[in-house]
Amino acid sequence: MTSFVESISAILQEVPALYRGPGGAIAVLKDGELVGQHVWGFADLERRIPMTADTVMPICSISKQMVCGLLIDLERNPTPAMRARGEEPGKQLSDQLGEVLNPKLLKDTGLTIHHLSNMQSGLRDYWALTVLWGAKPEGHFSVADHGPLVMDRIKSFHFQPGTEYSYSNTNFFVLARVIERVAQQPLAELLAERIFAPIGMATARLCAHTAEHPPPCIGYEGDETKGFYPATNCIEWAGDAGIVASLADMIAYEQFLDSSRTDPQSWYQSTSKQQQFKDGAPADYGYGLARELVGGVTTVRHGGGLRGYRLSRLYAPEPRISIVVLLNQEHGVPGLISNYILKRALGFPEAKNEVVHPSQEWAGTYLDPDSRLAITVDAGVTGELNIKYHRKAEKFRVVDPLRAQTDEMVATLEGSLLNLHVPKDNRNIHAQRVTINRLPANSSDIHGHYYCAEISSVFHCSGSGGMLYGSFDGFLGKGPVHLIRSLGDDVWALACPRAMDSQPPGDWTVVVRRDDNGNVTGVTIGCWLARNLEFVKTGEVKPPVL
């Protein structure tokens, strides 16, 4: 163990210079024991306050696994209010779904609590939808005031429950509200009593309002070239995120998880098991935990992000290694840092693959006929392709001129058809190449106002020639203007690099719909987080339902 500890210490010393930023905190555990810890930089650059192991930061979506732990604990150890009802706890929780969600979503759909915790519900992500509801990136979102309005407006699925995976914070917003209703206790109180206290997370707590995080840590936008500046956040979240914790708290958490790995009474035994889709296919996400291979080693993990912060924690069950990375910068890459440390710790050599040149036919835009989402492909470095299907482009290694892959996806090209096998999403996509003609001098037939009755959103499109702009109105206000660029005939990308959530949708795909005479009748707007929303072109501005 001594040589391993020395090796970890040397690896951690390399990280700050390799991944530069305001500050950070890292811990590595082996067999449940702390074998390395490194804290560097500053919690507050302006006031010169150093980062420490006790500096509290938001852990954001890492909160999801703790909410799932709470869910299992309540099923096994119900609160007095739950016991008084005399019903099985699981039934009480399931019955409350209809009190939180729109009742239409439960009528003959088979939706269950576990579809929510496993990201298989098919519910669109509410943070993505805030863009369509007219939110400004630094605007205020209230769980109590805006949450019910969100629930009223989510009336359908973008896939049938249990059939696919799609990340959606709506799932955990709903879970948290169900838990509070059934337990008859606030989420903050339940987490403190049943998760933080037993584990020994002394300074961890639920801090729902992102503008009220405990001092002194500041999250930063920007970079070293343009400068760092404090990030502004004004949203509330409680369930999909909201927990704040220090590195010391997270070390205690990792020790608990390792000690629970063989304990049949532990909630972690239940939450860490691999889940399945409705068709029996293995699912890589369940109970707020994602499974990912790193150099052939299985890791169970989750990341988190808020404007100005990036966080990650992972546990590799086979070597029993835990890695926690907490960064107070918007463009930090804690997941990559964790993978780097794990590979170095286990002595993995750098992969040396044969360089295969891709066919020149790959480059272009393809349209998935089911999700109506654009998939873009362009050349990367030699032997690689950049394929964007999720929120950002991913690097695919070319193994044949017409075949490329990552550890999680396989892409093949057959003429104008892009085939994308995505086991994580339980999807096989067959996307058709979008034809590209010279843009007309005037695309004014797309200009106008569009209304989506399902979510009560108004889309405005304007511009000049091939330069288009779009904006949205909804119950959250009148949102900012977004630039729109052409991807091909009647397929456009509406850029959304900033939103309320610090993991913004990225590009929204806008597909123009026309009648038999070629007149524009509407647009279909969607992103991976929220797909297939139909907007109808209107002759005048239709005000959204507030």
N, C-alpha and C positions, 0 to 999 in steps of 0.2 A: 504493500500500500504506500510505503514511503516514496518509492520512485514514481508512482502514479500521482501522488500529491505534488511532487516537484514538477512533474510534467504539466499538470493542470495549472500550477502557478505560473509557469513560463508561458503557457498558451494565453492565459487571461491577461498577462502583461502586454501582449501583442494587440489586443482588441481595440483599445482606444485610438491608436494611431491608424489602424486599418479601417475603422468605421468612425470617422471623426464627427464630433458634435459637441453640444454644450456639456453634457454629462451622462452618466449611466451607472448602473449597479448590476453586477452579475454574481450568481452563486452556482456552484457545481456540487452535487452530492453523489456519493457512491455508496450503495448498500445502506442508504438512510443516514449516512454520516456526511457532514460538511467537509469537503476536501479542497475547496477553493472558493475564494470570494474576492472580488475586486470592485472597488468603488472609485470613481474618478470624476473630475470636472466639477461643475457647479449646478446646484439646484436653482440658483438665481444669479444670472450673469451680472445684472446691474448692481445688485447689492453685495456681490462677491460671496454669496453664501455657498459653501461647498456641499456637494452631494455626500450623504452618509448612508450607512445600512439601515438607519432608522428614519430616513426621509420618506414620508408618505406620498404615494403617487396613485392616480386612478389606474386600476388594472382592467377597466373597461370590460370587454367581452369575455375575459377569463372568469368574470362573475357568473357566466352561464352554468359552468360545471358545479359551482357551489349552490346555485339555485336548484339544480337537479339533485344534488346531494340532500338538500332540504326537502325536496319533493319525496324522495324515497324514505327519508327519516319520518316524515309526517304519515306516510302510509303504514309504517311499522309502529310508530309511537305517536298516535293522534293526540291532539290538544284536548283539554277538558271540553271545549265546545264541540269538538268532533265526536268525542265519546258519548256526550249527552244525546246526540242525535240517534245513536243506536244503529247506524248504518255502516257498512264496510267503508273504510276511508277512501279506497280507490273509487268507489261509486260516488261518494260525495264530491270528489274532485272532478270526475267526469260530468256529473250532473250540472256543475257550475259553468261548464263551457258555454252552455246556452244562455247564461246570464251575462256573459262578457262579450261573446261573439254575436254577430248578426245571426238570428235564428235560421236564415236561409242556408247557412253554411253547414248546418247539422242535419238537414232534411235528406235522408237517404244517401248520405255521402260517405258514411263509415269513418268520419274523422274521429281520432282518439287523442287522448293526452300524449301518448307516446309518439304520435306523428309530429306533435309540436316539439317535443324534446329532442327528436331525431332529425329535425329539419326536413321532414317529409310531408308536411301538411299541404303544401301547394299555396299557402297564403303569401301574398306579395309583401315585400319588405316595407314597413311603414316609413322608415327613414328615407328610402328612395322616393316613396310617394309624396313626402313633404315637398319635394321639388315641384311636383305637379299641382300641389295645393298652394303654391305661391310663397313658400318660405324663403327667407333670406338666410344665407349661410350663418351669419352671426345673430339670427333672430332667436326669440324665446319660444320654447316648447314646454308646456306644462302637462305632467302626467294626469293631474286631476281635471284640468280644464279642457285640454285638447285630446286626451286619450279616448274619452267616449265618442267624440266626433270622428276620430279615426276608425273606431270599431264600427260605427254606423255606415261608413263609406266603403268598407271592405266587404264586398258582397259575393265574391266568386273566387275560384282558385285559378292559378295559371297552369296547374296540372292536378290530376286526381290524387287525393291523399294516399300515401303509401307507395306510389309508383315511381317517384323520382326524388332527388335531393336538390334543394335550392336554399341557400343561406337566407334566412329571414328573421330579423329581429322581432317581427310581429309575434312569432311563436313564443318568445320568452316574455314579451310584454303581457301576453295573454296568460301564460303560466303563472306569472307573479301575481296578477290580479285574482286569478282563481285561488291560488294559495292563500292570499290575504282574506278572501271572502269565506273560505271553508274553515281556516284556522281561527278566524276572528281575532287575528293579531297582525300588526304591521310587519311588512317584510323585514325591515331593519331590526326589529326586535327578535324575530324568528331566527334570522341569520346570526345575530349576536349570541343567542342562547344555544343554538343547536349546531352551529358550524364553528364560529370564531373561538368561543370560550373553550369547548372541548379540545380543539386542536392546539390552542395556545397562541392564537394570532392576536397578540395583545393590543395592537393599534389599528387593526382592521375594523372597518365599519361600512355601512351603506351610507353614501353621501350622494343622494339623488341629483342634486342641483350642481351642475358642473362649474357654475360661477362661485361656488361656496366650498371648494376643496380646502382642506387644512393647509396652512402655510408650512414651510416657506417655498415649496417647489413651484416653479413656473414652467409651463410647456411652451415650446418655441416652434414657430413657423420659420421659413427661410432656409438659407444654407450659408456655407462659409464664403461663397463668392459674393452673394448679394446681401449678406448680413442676416443675423437672427433677430427675431422680434417676438414679443409675447403673443401667444395665440389667444383669441377671444372665443369663449364658449358660453352659451346661455341656455343650454337645453337641460331638461330633466330626463333621467332614465332610471328605471328601477326594476330590474329583472333581466333585461337583455344586457345590462351593464350597471354601473353605479357604485361598485365596491372600491374603496381606497385601501391601500396596504403598503407596508414597507418591505424592503428586501428581507428583513428579519422575520416579518410575518410570513412571507412566502417560503422561507427556509423551513419554518415550522410546518407549513402546509405540505411541502414535499416530503418531510419526514413522516408525517401522518399517512400520506398516500403510500409510501413504501412499506410502512408497517402494516397497512391494511390490505396488502396485495393478496394475502392468503387467509384473511379473516372473513369467514362466510357471513358474519353479522355486520360487517362494515358496508355502508352505503356505496363505498367506492368499488366493492366487489360487483355490485349490480351495474353501476354506471359505466364501468370500464370494459364491460363485455362488448364484443363486436355485435352490432345490430344487423337486421336484415330488411330488405324491401318486401313489399307485398308478394312479389313473385319468387321470393326465396333467395334472391341474389344478395351477396354480402354488402353491407353498407359501411362506409368508412367514417361516418359521423353518427354519434349517438350520445345523448345526455350531456351535451355541451363539451364533448371531447372528439377530436378528429384523429384518425389513424393515418400515419404517413411514413413511408419508407425513406430512410436516410442511409445511403450506402448499403442497402440490403437489410438494415436493422429497423424493426418496427418501433415507431415512437407514438405515444398517445399524448396529445398536446392541444393547445389553443393559443391564439394570439389575441391582442386587443389593441384598439386605437381610439384616440380622441384627438381633436385638433391640438397638435403640440406634443403628443405622447405616442409612443409605440412600445408594446410590451409582448413578451412571449414566455411560455413555460412549456417544458416537455418532460416526459418520463419515458425512458427506454426500458421496458420490463425485463428483457433478457439480460443485459449487463447491469441492470438496476442503477441506472444513471439518471439523475434529474438535472436540468439546466433551467435557470431563471434569468431572463434579461429584461431590465427595465430602463427605458430611455426617455428623456424629456425633450424629444425633437420629432417634428412632423415627418421627416423623411428618413428616420431610422429604419433599420432592417433587422429587427431582433430575431426573426425566424432564421434568416441567413446566418446570423451570428451564432445562434444555437446549433445549427447544423455544422458550421465550421468547427466549433468547439468539440462537438461529438465525434466528428470524423477524425480530428487531430487526436483526441483522447484515446480513441480505439485504434489509432495507427493506420487508418485507411489510406492507401496510396491514391494519388490523383488519377482518375480514370483516363486512360489513353485509348480513345476510340479511333478507328480508321475513319479518315475524312472522306465523306461521300458528298459529291456535289449534287444539289437538287436540280430537278428539271426547271427550266425557265418558265414553265407553264403555271407554276404555283401562284405567283403574285397576283393579287386581286382581291375583290370582295365577293363573298358568297352569302346567300340568304337562306337561313334555316326556315323551311316552310311551316314548321309546327310552332316555333316560338316567335317567328317573324323578326328574328335578330340577325344582324349582320355579323359575319365572321370575316375578319381581315387577315390576309397572309402577305408577308413580305420577307425578303431575304435578310438573314442575320449575318453573323460572322461566318467565315468559311465553314461549311458543313452543318449549318443551322438554319432554321426558319423561325420567324416570329409569328405566332398564330394567336390572335386575340378572340377568345370565345367568352371567357369570364369577364372580370372587370379590367384586366390589364393583359397585355401581350405576354405569352409564355414562350420560352425557348424550347424548340423541338430539335432533337438531334436527327439528322438525315441518315437513314440506314439503307436506303435505296432511292434512286432518283425520284420515285413517285411514292415514297413512304417515309414518314418521320414520326418520332415518338418522344415522350417524356416518361418518367416513372409512372405516370397516372393516365396518360392519353395516347392514342394512336391515330395518326392522320394518314389517309391515302388519297391519291388524286386519280380519278378516272375521267379523262376528258374535261368536261366542264363541271363535273360533280366532285365535291369535296366530301369525303366520308370521315367523320370524326367519332371515334369510339371513346366514350367518357364513362368508365365504370363507376367513378365516384358519384356521378349524377344519375347513373343507371339509364344512360341515353346512348343511342346510336343515331347520329345526325347525318343526314344526306342533304347537303346544302348545294344549291345551284349557283353557278357563277352569275354575278350581276353584270349585264352588258353595260359598256360605257360608250356613250356617244358624246359628241361635242355639245357642251351646254348651250341651250338657246340663249340668245342675247337678252331675252326677257323671260324670267320664270314667274311672271306675275300671276299665272293661274293657280299657283300654290299659295300666294298671299291670301290672307283672310283670317277669319276667326273660326275656331273649331271647339266643339263641346263634347265632353265625355260624361254621359248621364250616370254611368255606374259609380264613378268616384266624385262627381260634381267638380270637374276641372275645366277651365277654359284655356285653350292654346291659341296664342296670337302669332302669326307668321307674317313677316314683312321683309323688304329688302330691295335690292336693285341689281338687275342682271342675274348673275349666278351667285351673288352674295346674299345669303339669307340670314335672318335673325328670328329667334323664337323666345317667347316668354309665357308664363303660366299665371293664372289667377285661381285662387281657391279660398278655403276658409282660413288659411294662414296668411292671406294677404295677396299682394301683387309682387311676384318674384322678379329677380333681375333678368336682364336680357342675355340670352345664350347665342353664341355663334353657331351657325349651321353650315356644313359643307357637304358637297355631293359625293356619294360613294358609287354612283352609277344611275342608270335610268330609274327614276322615281324612288330611289333609296337614298336617304340622307342620314347624316350623323349630327345630332345636337350635342355639343360639347358641354360637359358638366364636371369640371375638375374640382369644384368646391361646392359643398352642400352643408346642411346642418350636421350630418354625420361626417366624421373625418375620413371615413372610407366611402367617398362619394360614388355615385353610379358610374362615373366615367362618361362614355358616350351613350346617349339614348339613340336607338334606331328609329327613324321616322320613315315609314313606308306609305307612299301616296296611293290612295285608292281612286279609281276612275270608273265612270259608267261606260256603256257601250259606245258612246259618242266621244269618249276621251275627256269628258269634263271631270274635274276633281270633285269628288263627293265626300272625301274624308281622309284621315290619316290613321295609321296604326302606330302607336308609340310604345316602346318598351325597352327595358334593359334586362340583364340577367336576373336582377333582383326583383323586377316587376314587369311582367311581359304582357303582350297582347291586349293593350288598352285601346279601345276603338273610340276615336274622336270623329264627330260628324261636322262637316262644314256648314256654317250657318250664315245667313244673309246679314245678320247684325250681331253685335256682341251680346251673348247670353250671360247674365250674371250668375256666378256659381251660388249654390245653396250654402248659406253660412250657418 
